[in-house]
């Protein structure tokens, strides 16, 4: 059996037996208020982007450290509805920014759509 490498939340590559969630959003997890809050957070996050670059199956996006709580809250909501997305946050010492890498195994197009305003 041929081994297919996939990335998971911990970073290292694993073989094809690693679970990769299907590309499917769970639309009914949000109340009307949560949905509105999610939309507001997304627009605030998009406005705070300093720089973005493509990576395999996703993007790495840089933000000012001032926007960390907004981005963290957006991630917590996004994880409720989109289990197939992976997130990794990075800070460098002495830097006034942080990076967020988000990806979806084999679903680059969905990652493209994530960075669009609502």
C-alpha positions in Angstrom: 0.0 0.0 0.0 1.3 3.4 -1.0 1.7 6.0 1.8 0.2 9.4 1.3 1.7 12.2 3.5 -0.8 14.5 5.2 -0.3 17.3 7.8 -2.2 17.3 11.1 -2.6 19.7 13.9 0.7 18.7 15.6 2.8 19.5 12.5 4.6 16.3 11.6 3.7 14.2 8.5 1.7 11.0 9.0 0.7 8.2 6.7 -2.6 7.9 4.9 -4.3 6.3 8.0 -4.3 9.7 9.7 -7.9 11.0 10.0 -8.6 14.0 7.7 -12.1 15.5 8.3 -14.3 15.9 5.3 -14.8 19.3 3.7 -18.1 20.1 5.3 -19.2 23.1 7.3 -21.7 22.5 10.1 -24.1 25.4 9.5 -26.4 25.0 12.4 -23.9 25.4 15.2 -24.4 29.1 15.5 -27.3 31.1 16.9 -28.3 34.2 15.0 -26.2 36.3 17.4 -23.2 34.0 17.1 -23.5 34.1 13.3 -23.6 37.9 13.3 -20.6 37.9 15.7 -18.7 35.5 13.4 -19.3 37.8 10.5 -18.1 40.9 12.4 -15.0 39.1 13.7 -14.1 38.0 10.2 -14.4 41.5 8.8 -12.3 42.8 11.7 -9.7 40.1 11.1 -9.5 40.8 7.4 -9.1 44.5 8.1 -6.2 43.7 10.4 -4.1 41.7 7.9 -0.6 43.1 7.4 0.5 40.5 4.9 -0.5 37.1 3.6 1.3 34.4 1.6 0.3 31.1 0.2 1.5 27.9 1.7 0.6 24.3 0.9 -3.2 23.9 1.2 -3.7 27.3 2.8 -2.2 30.6 3.9 0.0 32.3 6.4 -1.3 35.6 7.5 0.5 38.3 9.6 -1.4 40.5 12.0 -0.5 43.2 14.5 -0.2 41.9 18.1 -3.0 44.3 19.0 -5.5 42.1 17.0 -4.6 38.8 18.7 -7.8 38.6 20.8 -10.0 39.3 17.8 -8.2 36.6 15.8 -8.3 34.1 18.7 -12.1 34.6 19.1 -12.6 34.2 15.3 -10.6 30.9 15.4 -12.7 29.6 18.3 -15.9 30.3 16.4 -14.5 28.9 13.1 -13.4 25.7 14.8 -17.0 25.0 15.9 -18.3 24.9 12.3 -15.3 23.9 10.2 -13.6 20.9 11.7 -11.5 20.3 8.6 -9.5 23.5 9.1 -6.2 23.5 10.9 -4.8 26.6 12.6 -1.3 27.4 13.9 -0.3 30.7 15.6 3.3 31.9 15.8 5.0 34.7 17.7 8.6 35.7 17.2 10.4 37.2 20.2 10.6 41.0 20.0 8.2 41.2 17.1 5.1 43.3 17.3 3.1 40.9 15.1 2.1 37.3 15.0 1.3 34.9 12.2 -1.7 32.6 11.7 -1.3 29.7 9.3 -4.6 28.1 8.3 -5.0 25.2 6.0 -7.3 22.5 5.0 -5.8 19.2 3.8 -6.3 19.0 0.0 -8.9 21.8 0.0 -6.8 24.9 -1.0 -9.8 26.5 -2.8 -11.8 26.6 0.5 -8.8 28.3 2.2 -8.9 30.9 -0.6 -12.6 31.6 0.2 -11.8 32.1 3.9 -10.0 35.3 3.3 -12.9 37.0 1.5 -15.1 39.6 3.3 -18.7 38.7 4.0 
